[in-house]
Amino acid sequence: MFLILWSVVTSGQVMVLLSSGETGFVEALVDGLVYNLLLMIFSITPWYMLNAMGGSFSTRQLLVNVLLPGLILIGLWLFLAYQIMLLLFPDPAYQQFAAMAVPYRVIYGLLLYTIVVMVYLLHNSFHDMQIKNQRMNELSNLVRDSEINALKAQINPHFLFNSLNSIASLTMFDPSKAREMVIKLSEYMRYIIRRNEKELMTLEDEMANINRYLDIEMTRFGDRIEVHTQMPANCSKLLIPNMVLQPIFENAIKHGVHESDETVRIITHCKETEEGIKMVIANNFDPIAPTTTGKGIGLENIRRRLNLTYNRSDLLQYEKLGNLFTVILTFPQLKPGND
């Protein structure tokens, strides 16, 4: 397409030169080829200039990095093409015509350079829009799949049955506690079912639901679970993807409580940084206990979801050190109009 468009432009210039009567056919043909071939080569430069600036830039950056260098390119183009044509056609009549045509060629070069830059800008905008739509579609599909998997894996029958059994046992000796746990289980499930109304939720809301989940599990396992959470007030209203923390706490229960007889401590703390929220979630586990297998979203799926949400792949780190498993999460805060 690039070559076809330049062929059309070159043909148009040759026809204009022939219609003016100032040059013969050979001079017009060579003139059109030399000037437009060089300009075509030089017009590739702004493509790399625009890509080097990234997806977003100001008018000033466009002026300084693309348009002003364009003036230098146009001057260099005109000088080279003019000298080449003088060498090819030393005839005084053509040289007089070439000198007379310089102002028009300057306007011609600037006009074409501006059009080329605009075409590149439109192309990049369209490409960015396609990528954005693709990311949004992938994110929507991932969220939908995550919701289905959550209902099948996170809120699995074993969890529900065990929770209901624990609540049933409470009704025998502590009815008020049983009623409290029924309410928490109901609120927990209602939050999960309705969470698809918003992709981003406040950390406060997410941790409130995590605490419901942990309360239910603590009813089952008693003092085998200890929870320590530090969440400063300045972090609580910041936004994170909904249900992204749930698999981490679920893994802490599964690999900590289910695979060990020791008390499992789940430590959570966060802080606000220039970037957004940095969260650290750690739990101890038995490193020599046999590992159970099961279905779940998994840490790599969390990494993929964060990548789709924030367009970054470095927001999740985790490590095993001795008997401590630590997950570090970073949640940038999206500015209005940014993705």
C-alpha positions in Angstrom: 0.0 0.0 0.0 2.9 2.3 0.8 4.5 1.8 -2.6 1.2 2.0 -4.4 0.4 5.4 -2.9 3.8 6.8 -3.7 3.5 5.5 -7.3 0.2 7.4 -7.6 1.9 10.6 -6.2 4.8 10.2 -8.6 2.5 9.7 -11.6 0.6 12.8 -10.6 3.8 14.9 -10.4 4.9 13.6 -13.8 1.6 14.6 -15.4 1.7 18.0 -13.8 5.2 18.6 -15.2 4.2 17.4 -18.7 1.1 19.6 -18.7 3.2 22.7 -17.7 5.2 22.4 -20.9 8.4 23.3 -19.1 10.0 19.9 -19.5 10.1 17.0 -21.9 8.8 13.5 -21.1 12.2 12.1 -20.1 13.0 15.1 -17.8 9.5 14.9 -16.3 9.7 11.2 -15.7 13.2 11.3 -14.1 12.3 14.4 -12.1 9.2 12.7 -10.6 11.1 9.5 -9.9 14.2 11.2 -8.2 12.3 13.7 -6.1 9.5 11.2 -5.0 11.8 8.3 -4.4 14.0 10.3 -2.1 11.0 11.8 -0.4 9.5 8.3 0.1 12.7 7.1 1.7 12.9 10.1 4.0 9.2 9.8 4.9 10.0 6.5 6.7 11.9 8.4 9.3 8.9 10.0 11.1 7.5 6.5 11.6 10.4 5.6 13.9 10.2 9.0 15.5 6.6 8.5 16.5 7.1 4.9 17.7 10.1 6.1 19.8 7.8 8.5 21.7 5.4 5.7 22.7 1.7 5.6 22.6 1.0 9.0 24.2 2.7 12.3 23.8 2.0 16.0 23.9 1.7 18.5 21.1 5.0 20.0 22.1 6.7 16.5 21.9 5.2 16.0 18.4 6.5 19.5 17.4 10.0 19.0 18.8 10.6 15.4 17.9 8.8 15.0 14.6 7.8 18.3 12.9 11.0 20.3 13.5 13.3 17.5 12.4 11.0 17.2 9.4 12.2 20.7 8.3 15.7 19.4 8.3 14.7 16.3 6.3 12.9 18.4 3.8 15.9 20.6 3.3 18.2 17.6 2.9 15.8 16.0 0.5 15.5 19.1 -1.7 19.3 19.6 -1.7 20.1 16.0 -2.7 17.3 15.7 -5.3 18.2 19.1 -6.8 21.9 18.2 -7.1 21.2 14.8 -8.6 18.9 16.3 -11.3 21.5 19.0 -12.2 24.0 16.2 -12.7 21.6 14.2 -14.9 20.3 17.2 -16.9 23.0 19.9 -17.3 20.8 21.6 -20.0 20.5 25.3 -19.1 16.7 25.3 -19.8 16.1 22.5 -17.3 18.4 24.1 -14.7 16.5 27.4 -15.1 13.2 25.4 -14.6 14.7 23.6 -11.6 15.7 26.8 -9.9 12.3 28.4 -10.5 10.5 25.3 -9.1 12.4 25.3 -5.7 9.7 27.3 -3.7 7.0 25.0 -5.1 9.0 21.9 -4.2 9.4 23.2 -0.6 5.7 23.5 -0.3 5.2 20.2 -2.0 7.7 18.4 0.4 6.2 20.0 3.5 2.7 19.1 2.5 3.6 15.5 1.8 5.6 15.2 4.9 2.7 16.6 7.0 0.3 14.2 5.3 2.6 11.2 5.9 2.9 12.2 9.6 -0.9 12.4 9.9 -1.3 9.0 8.2 1.2 7.5 10.7 -0.7 9.1 13.6 -4.0 7.7 12.4 -2.4 4.3 11.8 -1.0 4.3 15.3 -4.2 5.5 16.9 -6.2 2.8 15.0 -3.6 0.2 16.1 -3.7 1.3 19.7 -7.5 1.2 19.6 -7.4 -2.4 18.3 -5.0 -3.4 21.0 -7.1 -1.7 23.6 -10.2 -3.5 22.3 -8.4 -6.8 22.2 -7.2 -6.3 25.8 -10.7 -5.4 27.0 -12.1 -8.5 25.3 -9.4 -10.7 26.8 -10.0 -9.1 30.2 -13.7 -9.6 30.0 -13.3 -13.2 29.0 -10.8 -13.8 31.7 -13.0 -12.2 34.3 -15.9 -14.3 33.1 -13.9 -17.4 33.2 -12.5 -16.5 36.6 -16.0 -16.1 37.9 -17.0 -19.5 36.6 -13.9 -21.1 38.0 -14.5 -19.4 41.3 -18.0 -20.8 41.6 -16.6 -24.3 40.7 -13.3 -24.2 42.6 -13.2 -21.5 45.2 -16.8 -21.9 46.3 -16.6 -25.7 45.8 -19.0 -28.2 47.4 -16.4 -29.3 50.0 -16.0 -25.7 51.2 -19.8 -25.2 51.4 -20.5 -28.6 53.0 -17.7 -28.2 55.6 -18.9 -24.7 56.4 -22.5 -25.8 56.8 -21.4 -28.7 59.0 -19.4 -26.3 61.2 -22.4 -24.0 61.4 -24.7 -27.0 62.2 -22.4 -28.0 65.1 -22.5 -24.5 66.4 -26.3 -24.6 66.6 -26.1 -27.2 69.4 -24.1 -25.1 71.8 -23.8 -21.5 70.4 -26.9 -20.6 68.3 -25.9 -16.9 68.2 -22.5 -17.8 66.7 -24.1 -20.1 64.2 -26.5 -17.4 63.1 -23.5 -15.0 62.7 -21.7 -17.5 60.6 -24.7 -18.1 58.4 -24.9 -14.3 57.8 -21.2 -14.2 56.9 -21.5 -17.1 54.5 -24.5 -15.5 52.9 -22.7 -12.1 52.6 -19.6 -13.9 51.2 -21.5 -15.7 48.5 -23.6 -12.6 47.7 -20.4 -10.5 47.2 -18.9 -13.2 44.9 -22.0 -13.4 42.8 -22.4 -9.7 42.4 -18.7 -8.7 42.1 -18.9 -8.7 38.2 -20.8 -5.4 38.4 -17.4 -3.7 38.8 -14.0 -4.9 37.7 -12.1 -2.7 40.2 -13.2 -2.6 43.9 -11.7 -0.9 46.9 -9.1 -2.8 48.9 -11.4 -2.2 51.9 -14.3 -4.1 50.3 -12.0 -6.9 49.0 -10.4 -7.4 52.4 -13.9 -7.3 54.1 -14.9 -10.3 52.0 -11.6 -12.0 52.6 -12.2 -11.7 56.3 -15.6 -13.3 55.9 -13.9 -16.2 54.2 -11.3 -16.5 56.9 -13.9 -16.3 59.6 -15.7 -19.2 58.1 -12.5 -21.2 57.8 -11.5 -20.3 61.4 -14.9 -21.7 62.5 -13.8 -25.0 61.0 -10.2 -25.1 62.2 -10.3 -22.9 65.3 -7.0 -21.8 66.7 -5.0 -23.6 64.0 -5.4 -20.3 62.0 -4.1 -17.0 63.1 -4.7 -13.9 61.0 -2.7 -10.7 61.3 -3.6 -7.8 59.0 -2.2 -4.3 58.8 -4.1 -2.1 56.4 -3.5 1.7 56.7 -6.4 3.9 56.1 -4.8 5.5 53.1 -4.7 2.1 51.3 -8.3 1.1 52.1 -10.0 3.3 49.4 -7.6 2.5 46.6 -8.7 0.2 43.9 -7.7 -3.4 43.0 -9.2 -6.0 40.6 -12.0 -7.8 42.3 -11.4 -11.3 43.8 -7.7 -11.2 42.8 -6.6 -11.8 46.4 -9.0 -14.7 47.0 -6.8 -17.5 45.5 -3.8 -16.4 47.6 -5.7 -16.7 50.9 -7.3 -20.0 49.7 -3.8 -21.4 48.9 -2.6 -20.3 52.4 -5.5 -22.4 53.9 -5.1 -25.3 51.6 -1.3 -25.6 51.8 -1.0 -24.4 55.4 -3.9 -25.9 57.4 -4.8 -28.9 55.3 -1.2 -30.1 54.9 0.1 -29.4 58.4 -0.9 -29.9 62.0 0.8 -26.7 63.1 -0.9 -23.3 63.6 -0.8 -21.4 60.3 -0.2 -17.7 60.5 -1.4 -15.5 57.6 0.2 -12.1 57.7 -1.0 -9.3 55.4 0.2 -5.8 55.3 0.1 -3.1 52.7 1.4 0.4 52.1 0.7 3.2 49.6 3.6 4.0 47.3 4.0 6.5 44.5 2.9 3.7 42.1 -0.2 2.6 44.0 -0.6 -0.2 46.5 2.1 -2.7 47.5 0.7 -5.7 49.4 2.6 -8.5 51.0 0.8 -11.7 52.0 2.8 -14.4 53.8 2.0 -17.7 55.5 3.9 -20.5 57.0 3.6 -24.1 55.8 5.2 -27.5 56.4 7.9 -27.9 53.7 8.1 -31.7 54.1 4.3 -32.3 54.0 2.9 -34.1 50.9 1.4 -31.6 48.5 -2.3 -31.9 47.7 -3.5 -31.3 44.2 -6.6 -29.4 43.2 -8.2 -26.9 40.9 -7.9 -23.2 41.2 -7.2 -20.0 39.4 -3.5 -20.1 40.4 -0.8 -17.5 40.7 0.1 -17.5 37.0 -3.5 -16.7 36.2 -3.4 -13.8 38.6 -0.3 -12.6 36.9 -2.0 -12.7 33.5 -5.0 -10.8 34.9 -2.8 -8.1 36.3 -1.0 -7.9 33.0 -4.3 -7.4 31.1 -5.5 -4.9 33.7 -2.4 -2.8 34.0 -0.4 -3.8 30.9 2.5 -4.9 33.0 4.0 -8.3 33.8 6.1 -7.4 36.9 3.3 -6.8 39.4 3.3 -10.3 41.0 6.3 -11.9 42.8 6.3 -14.9 45.1 8.9 -16.9 46.9 9.4 -19.9 49.2 12.0 -19.3 51.9 12.3 -22.1 54.5 8.7 -22.6 55.8 7.4 -19.2 54.7 5.6 -18.6 51.4 5.4 -14.9 50.5 3.4 -13.2 47.7 4.1 -9.6 46.8 1.5 -7.7 44.8 1.6 -4.2 43.3 -1.6 -2.5 42.2 -0.9 0.7 40.2 -3.7 3.3 40.4 -5.1 4.0 37.0 -5.5 7.7 36.2 -8.7 8.9 34.5 -8.4 8.3 30.8 -5.6 5.8 31.1 -5.7 2.0 30.7 
